[in-house]
Amino acid sequence: MNDIALAGVGYTSFSRNSGRSILDLAAEAAQAACDDAGLPIDEVDGISSFMIGSDSVSCEAVATILGVPESRYILDLNMGGQSPSFLIGAAAAAIRSGMAKNVIVFRAMNGRSGAKVGTAVMAGGAGQYRYPIGYNAYLMYIGMWARRFLHETGQDESDLGAVAVAQRHWASLNDRAVLKDRPLDYEGYLASPWVASPFRVADCTSEIDGACAVLVTSLERARDLRHPPAVLASTAYRAGRHPGLDIGDHVLYQDYTTNYATLLRDELFGRAGLGPGDVDVAEIYDCFTSTVLMTLEGLGLAERGGSGPMFKSGATGVDGRLPVNTHGGLLAEGYVHGMNTVAEAVQQIQGRAGVRQSAAHEVAVVTSGALVDGSALILTQDR
């Protein structure tokens, strides 16, 4: 690999009520990504995104609003948080094969004032059996995995709390974060109301209105743009046996103590010619605190049962050996469905994260997804 780069990032403001259309948000973030890279919009020939049901807008609509002269690559996925890293890999393949030259990948949603991902009701699948007994919210499904994972690895709710507290501190350094001015210590975590055991409010993602986008291009083109390239060293996607019929149908999955990260780890690092010990900063998909712990262990960035103690030790903080979710994550910056997780990694590699900047930032790993299936990527500096 190493012939593709992420060259620019774009954001809208994050809010509880944007008062704007999703199309307007998407176009702003996409344009901002191009402006950030210094790439004229006339050079964009590909756009890709994802949505759950109908909670966003089509790529063709965004191309129209932006005035893209000619689209050669359009990809709309009806998928969730497993999509950002997957779409980066797909864009890389399109560029490498000559299907496109410059691709914007975005996610836009009024996730607070409009349709909420966690309340989506899926047609077909197994929902007809779950909903009548009240098993009908995504945090319930994740909660089942979390409880089994904690039990089998010898961890407990204090380890979940360590994640929430650490990421809230990162958010205090991030002007975009919706919880920037909401400090959290462990006592405050324990005072946070229960939602679905083992989750309290502080364990759950912060739903917001907003959009985020990144620009994917060839490494050769990126070298001529405004910022140092964030080189795409590797991508991978995995879904294990029996991934389910819909967003909540996971009961056939064999091991509730692991997730997709365990399945894709060797391929992800092998393609990059790197190992877990080479990672300087990790941006881990965190719809709930437990997914951070499970994914760090799955990637080999923490020992089995050692992810919670890793957070408690301060190792994931500003001066730690492995900064994790340096933007505050989806828990505290805001839930743009993991697109902002990718954008933060780009800025870390480029050395543009300001007070959040990791001292060592040659290699970053990014994950997208929570449980049964997901994707990941590795970014490196231009060597």
LOTORMAR-220439 format. One line per 10 residues: number of its first residue (from 1); their letters; for each residue x, y, z of C-alpha. Coordinates in pm, 1 decimal, always signed. Layout:
BEGIN
NUM	a	X,Y,Z; ...
This chain:
BEGIN
1	mndialagvg	+0.0,+0.0,+0.0; +143.7,+341.7,+96.9; +39.1,+505.1,-230.6; -277.5,+669.7,-93.4; -308.3,+952.9,+157.4; -564.8,+1145.1,+356.2; -493.5,+1509.5,+285.7; -759.7,+1723.7,+451.0; -1038.7,+1720.7,+707.7; -1356.7,+1923.8,+737.5
11	ytsfsrnsgr	-1608.8,+1979.8,+1015.4; -1923.6,+2171.0,+1081.0; -1986.7,+2291.7,+1433.3; -2133.1,+2023.5,+1660.5; -2458.2,+2109.2,+1836.9; -2771.7,+1973.6,+1998.7; -2993.7,+2143.0,+1741.8; -2835.8,+2264.7,+1419.0; -3148.7,+2421.4,+1272.7; -3009.7,+2323.5,+932.4
21	sildlaaeaa	-3072.0,+2057.1,+672.6; -2847.2,+1752.5,+665.0; -2758.2,+1836.4,+304.0; -2635.0,+2178.6,+413.7; -2421.8,+2021.6,+686.7; -2277.9,+1761.7,+447.6; -2185.1,+2020.0,+185.0; -2014.7,+2242.8,+441.8; -1799.0,+1962.4,+581.0; -1706.7,+1835.7,+233.9
31	qaacddaglp	-1608.9,+2181.7,+113.6; -1411.9,+2238.2,+432.4; -1211.9,+1918.1,+375.5; -1110.5,+2041.0,+30.5; -1029.2,+2388.1,+159.7; -822.9,+2239.3,+441.7; -615.3,+2041.4,+190.8; -596.6,+2325.3,-60.2; -760.8,+2115.1,-332.1; -1001.0,+2293.6,-569.5
41	idevdgissf	-1349.0,+2141.8,-565.9; -1319.1,+2106.2,-943.9; -1066.1,+1827.2,-887.2; -1306.9,+1615.8,-679.2; -1450.2,+1327.8,-881.4; -1565.9,+1090.8,-609.1; -1791.4,+1110.0,-304.4; -1887.7,+838.1,-58.5; -2086.4,+816.8,+262.9; -2315.6,+597.7,+471.9
51	migsdsvsce	-2642.6,+615.1,+656.1; -2876.2,+410.6,+874.8; -3212.7,+394.4,+703.4; -3272.8,+748.3,+582.7; -3089.9,+957.4,+842.7; -2859.1,+1129.1,+592.3; -2840.0,+1241.6,+228.1; -2710.8,+1087.9,-93.2; -2366.3,+1149.5,-234.6; -2519.9,+1263.9,-561.7
61	avatilgvpe	-2708.7,+1536.0,-374.5; -2386.1,+1654.6,-212.4; -2205.1,+1651.5,-548.8; -2484.1,+1867.1,-687.8; -2465.6,+2124.3,-407.8; -2085.4,+2140.3,-428.1; -2089.6,+2182.5,-804.7; -1859.2,+1888.4,-869.0; -1801.8,+1903.2,-1247.3; -1808.3,+1529.2,-1306.8
71	sryildlnmg	-1850.7,+1238.4,-1068.0; -1668.8,+917.9,-1156.5; -1715.9,+738.9,-824.0; -2024.2,+744.7,-600.7; -2078.2,+506.3,-309.8; -2367.9,+522.8,-61.7; -2364.2,+250.9,+205.7; -2661.4,+151.6,+416.9; -2436.0,+64.4,+708.6; -2344.4,+205.9,+1046.5
81	gqspsfliga	-2033.5,+275.0,+1250.4; -1831.6,+6.0,+1074.6; -1827.9,+226.2,+763.5; -1569.6,+510.5,+798.6; -1250.3,+303.7,+775.5; -1418.2,+71.8,+525.4; -1505.9,+366.5,+299.9; -1150.6,+499.9,+322.4; -1027.6,+161.5,+201.1; -1284.2,+156.2,-79.7
91	aaaairsgma	-1184.6,+507.7,-187.5; -820.4,+400.0,-189.2; -905.7,+104.8,-413.2; -1097.7,+333.6,-648.5; -805.3,+575.4,-674.0; -552.9,+296.2,-713.4; -755.4,+137.1,-994.5; -806.0,+464.6,-1179.5; -1179.2,+491.9,-1108.1; -1127.7,+824.9,-929.4
101	knvivframn	-855.8,+1070.9,-837.5; -985.3,+1263.9,-535.8; -1262.1,+1126.1,-312.0; -1449.6,+1298.6,-31.0; -1574.9,+1064.6,+241.1; -1832.1,+1222.0,+473.4; -2093.4,+1155.1,+738.3; -2370.0,+1405.9,+808.3; -2662.5,+1373.6,+1045.5; -2900.4,+1562.8,+1269.5
111	grsgakvgta	-2844.1,+1289.6,+1521.7; -2979.5,+1483.0,+1816.8; -3263.5,+1694.3,+1681.8; -3363.6,+1447.8,+1408.7; -3360.4,+1070.8,+1361.3; -3147.7,+895.0,+1623.9; -2939.9,+595.1,+1521.0; -3007.7,+406.7,+1843.8; -3383.4,+412.8,+1793.7; -3381.1,+290.0,+1433.4
121	vmaggagqyr	-3630.4,+12.5,+1368.0; -3511.1,-220.6,+1097.1; -3744.8,-384.3,+850.0; -3737.8,-763.8,+850.4; -3463.6,-938.8,+1041.4; -3528.6,-1053.7,+1395.7; -3676.9,-732.6,+1531.8; -4025.0,-884.2,+1530.5; -3910.5,-1115.9,+1809.8; -3708.8,-862.9,+2012.7
131	ypigynaylm	-3934.5,-559.8,+2016.4; -4236.9,-721.7,+2187.6; -4024.7,-816.3,+2492.4; -3869.9,-469.6,+2518.7; -3528.3,-569.7,+2386.1; -3528.2,-288.2,+2137.3; -3240.0,-44.1,+2189.3; -2882.3,-69.2,+2071.4; -2737.3,+7.3,+2413.1; -2914.0,-303.0,+2543.9
141	yigmwarrfl	-2740.4,-517.6,+2283.3; -2399.4,-365.6,+2356.3; -2469.6,-395.6,+2727.8; -2502.6,-773.4,+2701.2; -2161.2,-794.6,+2537.6; -2011.6,-553.4,+2788.9; -2131.1,-751.6,+3090.5; -1994.2,-1080.3,+2955.1; -1665.9,-916.8,+2849.5; -1612.0,-762.7,+3193.4
151	hetgqdesdl	-1694.6,-1090.2,+3368.7; -1468.1,-1307.2,+3156.0; -1170.6,-1067.5,+3167.2; -1189.3,-993.1,+3539.0; -1278.2,-627.4,+3491.8; -1572.2,-428.0,+3625.8; -1761.8,-102.2,+3601.4; -1469.5,+93.0,+3742.2; -1283.6,+7.8,+3421.7; -1569.3,+150.2,+3215.5
161	gavavaqrhw	-1556.5,+460.2,+3432.7; -1185.0,+500.4,+3369.4; -1256.8,+528.0,+2996.7; -1529.7,+788.0,+3047.1; -1313.4,+1000.0,+3278.2; -1005.5,+984.6,+3053.5; -1196.3,+1081.7,+2740.8; -1375.5,+1365.9,+2913.7; -1033.5,+1509.5,+2998.0; -931.8,+1493.4,+2632.6
171	aslndravlk	-1257.4,+1668.4,+2543.3; -1167.7,+1955.1,+2776.1; -881.3,+2031.2,+2535.9; -1102.5,+2026.9,+2226.3; -1303.3,+2334.6,+2129.2; -1534.2,+2124.8,+1908.8; -1633.8,+1887.6,+2186.7; -1992.9,+1919.1,+2304.1; -1881.0,+1812.9,+2654.1; -1573.9,+2037.4,+2664.6
181	drpldyegyl	-1705.6,+2223.9,+2967.3; -1842.4,+1916.1,+3145.0; -1551.1,+1779.5,+3352.2; -1587.4,+1430.2,+3494.5; -1413.3,+1247.9,+3776.5; -1483.7,+897.3,+3902.7; -1722.3,+1019.4,+4171.5; -1913.9,+1207.9,+3904.1; -1917.7,+895.8,+3691.2; -2074.6,+694.1,+3972.4
191	aspwvaspfr	-2334.8,+966.3,+4014.3; -2428.0,+946.1,+3646.9; -2773.8,+783.3,+3610.1; -2808.8,+422.2,+3500.4; -2934.5,+362.4,+3147.5; -2894.0,-12.2,+3089.6; -2656.9,-212.0,+3306.7; -2360.0,-190.5,+3302.3; -2397.1,+149.3,+3133.6; -2453.9,+483.6,+3293.7
201	vadctseidg	-2518.6,+800.6,+3095.4; -2144.7,+876.9,+3096.8; -2075.5,+543.0,+2924.8; -2286.6,+636.4,+2623.3; -2210.3,+833.6,+2310.9; -2315.9,+1199.5,+2286.3; -2568.6,+1229.6,+2004.0; -2530.9,+1556.0,+1813.1; -2611.8,+1739.4,+1490.2; -2315.3,+1786.5,+1259.1
211	acavlvtsle	-2098.0,+1658.6,+979.6; -1738.7,+1557.7,+921.5; -1545.4,+1476.7,+602.7; -1199.3,+1370.7,+489.6; -1029.1,+1397.3,+151.1; -863.3,+1084.7,+10.2; -618.3,+1118.6,-277.4; -297.2,+972.2,-415.2; +17.3,+1019.5,-209.3; +173.6,+1192.1,-508.8
221	rardlrhppa	-104.9,+1451.1,-522.5; -112.2,+1490.6,-144.1; +253.4,+1587.5,-139.1; +165.6,+1897.0,-342.3; -115.7,+2004.1,-109.4; -123.5,+2218.4,+204.1; -39.8,+1973.2,+482.3; +192.9,+1674.9,+523.8; +17.0,+1360.3,+397.4; -133.6,+1108.3,+635.3
231	vlastayrag	-31.4,+796.1,+445.2; -275.2,+505.4,+434.3; -57.1,+210.9,+531.6; -333.8,-47.7,+573.2; -707.2,-110.6,+588.3; -909.0,-417.9,+680.5; -1270.3,-524.0,+736.5; -1405.8,-833.7,+904.8; -1739.8,-987.1,+994.3; -1735.0,-1313.2,+1184.8
241	rhpgldigdh	-1961.5,-1613.6,+1135.1; -2330.2,-1531.5,+1195.6; -2301.6,-1151.9,+1194.8; -2681.4,-1130.5,+1226.6; -2986.6,-1033.4,+1027.7; -3010.1,-674.0,+1148.6; -2854.9,-418.2,+1383.2; -2961.5,-602.7,+1695.6; -2961.8,-965.9,+1589.0; -2630.2,-1078.0,+1733.4
251	vlyqdyttny	-2739.0,-1375.1,+1942.0; -2580.0,-1631.3,+1709.7; -2232.4,-1482.5,+1753.8; -2006.7,-1724.5,+1935.8; -1791.5,-1514.6,+2170.3; -1926.7,-1209.6,+2352.1; -1581.4,-1136.0,+2496.3; -1423.4,-1039.2,+2163.2; -1522.5,-833.5,+1861.3; -1415.6,-783.2,+1500.7
261	atllrdelfg	-1079.7,-634.6,+1607.4; -955.3,-979.6,+1702.6; -1044.1,-1106.8,+1355.5; -875.6,-833.2,+1152.2; -571.5,-759.9,+1370.5; -315.0,-976.9,+1192.7; -415.0,-864.3,+845.0; -430.7,-498.5,+945.9; -83.4,-489.4,+1093.6; +60.9,-738.5,+844.2
271	raglgpgdvd	-35.4,-525.6,+544.2; +136.7,-226.9,+701.9; +447.2,-420.6,+800.7; +394.4,-302.8,+1158.4; +290.4,-444.1,+1492.6; +81.7,-322.2,+1785.9; +398.4,-200.6,+1957.1; +461.1,+45.3,+1673.9; +138.4,+241.0,+1733.8; +184.9,+591.3,+1875.8
281	vaeiydcfts	-177.8,+701.0,+1901.1; -508.5,+511.7,+1882.6; -846.3,+651.5,+1778.9; -1094.2,+380.5,+1878.8; -1464.0,+373.2,+1791.6; -1645.3,+437.3,+2117.8; -2021.9,+433.1,+2092.6; -1994.1,+295.6,+2448.1; -1701.5,+270.5,+2689.8; -1686.9,-108.8,+2668.7
291	tvlmtleglg	-1611.0,-107.6,+2297.0; -1288.3,+82.7,+2365.6; -1167.9,-178.4,+2612.2; -1268.7,-471.3,+2391.9; -1112.4,-322.6,+2078.6; -781.8,-229.3,+2243.3; -746.3,-587.8,+2361.8; -853.8,-726.2,+2025.5; -589.6,-523.0,+1844.1; -319.0,-634.2,+2085.5
301	laerggsgpm	-272.4,-281.2,+2220.8; -359.9,-409.5,+2568.1; -335.8,-751.8,+2727.2; -645.5,-960.5,+2785.9; -808.4,-802.8,+3090.2; -554.1,-520.4,+3086.4; -738.5,-246.3,+2900.0; -915.5,-101.7,+3203.5; -599.1,-93.8,+3416.1; -428.5,+73.4,+3120.2
311	fksgatgvdg	-676.7,+361.1,+3141.6; -652.7,+374.3,+3520.2; -273.4,+405.0,+3501.9; -289.6,+718.0,+3286.9; -124.5,+542.4,+2992.6; -392.4,+665.7,+2750.9; -372.8,+1030.0,+2859.5; -185.4,+1337.5,+2744.3; +151.9,+1221.8,+2876.8; +81.1,+849.9,+2843.9
321	rlpvnthggl	+257.2,+589.1,+2638.4; -45.5,+539.3,+2410.4; -285.2,+833.4,+2383.9; -635.4,+705.6,+2306.9; -924.1,+906.3,+2158.8; -743.4,+1235.3,+2177.3; -1049.9,+1433.3,+2065.1; -1266.3,+1301.9,+2346.4; -1415.8,+1038.8,+2121.9; -1777.9,+988.8,+2030.8
331	laegyvhgmn	-1845.9,+989.9,+2403.5; -1742.7,+1351.2,+2453.2; -1659.2,+1525.5,+2124.6; -1978.6,+1405.1,+1961.1; -2128.5,+1118.1,+1768.5; -2061.3,+1173.1,+1400.0; -2074.6,+795.7,+1365.2; -1696.3,+757.7,+1371.5; -1606.3,+990.9,+1086.2; -1454.2,+1233.9,+1335.4
341	tvaeavqqiq	-1246.9,+945.1,+1472.3; -1073.9,+918.6,+1133.7; -1035.2,+1296.4,+1103.7; -868.4,+1318.8,+1443.9; -612.7,+1056.5,+1342.5; -531.0,+1253.2,+1027.3; -462.6,+1564.6,+1231.0; -250.3,+1371.2,+1479.3; -33.7,+1229.5,+1200.4; -2.9,+1574.6,+1043.0
351	gragvrqsaa	+96.0,+1727.4,+1377.1; -200.7,+1968.3,+1374.0; -389.6,+1868.6,+1688.3; -270.4,+2163.9,+1898.6; -280.4,+2104.7,+2273.0; -411.6,+1753.3,+2206.3; -109.8,+1662.1,+1995.6; +57.7,+1334.0,+2081.9; +435.0,+1378.5,+2120.9; +496.8,+1064.4,+1917.0
361	hevavvtsga	+275.0,+1057.4,+1608.9; +435.1,+855.5,+1333.4; +178.0,+573.8,+1343.2; -194.2,+592.5,+1423.5; -454.4,+317.6,+1427.5; -824.5,+390.2,+1374.0; -1119.0,+157.7,+1424.2; -1478.0,+177.8,+1300.8; -1745.4,-41.2,+1455.6; -1841.6,-196.6,+1785.2
371	lvdgsalilt	-1915.5,-567.5,+1784.8; -1984.6,-826.6,+1518.4; -1828.3,-652.5,+1221.5; -1604.6,-354.1,+1171.4; -1313.9,-198.8,+990.2; -985.0,-36.8,+1077.4; -699.0,+151.1,+919.8; -342.2,+247.4,+993.2; -203.2,+588.6,+904.0; +163.7,+682.3,+904.1
381	qdr	+372.1,+986.7,+834.6; +522.7,+1019.3,+486.8; +854.0,+838.9,+514.2
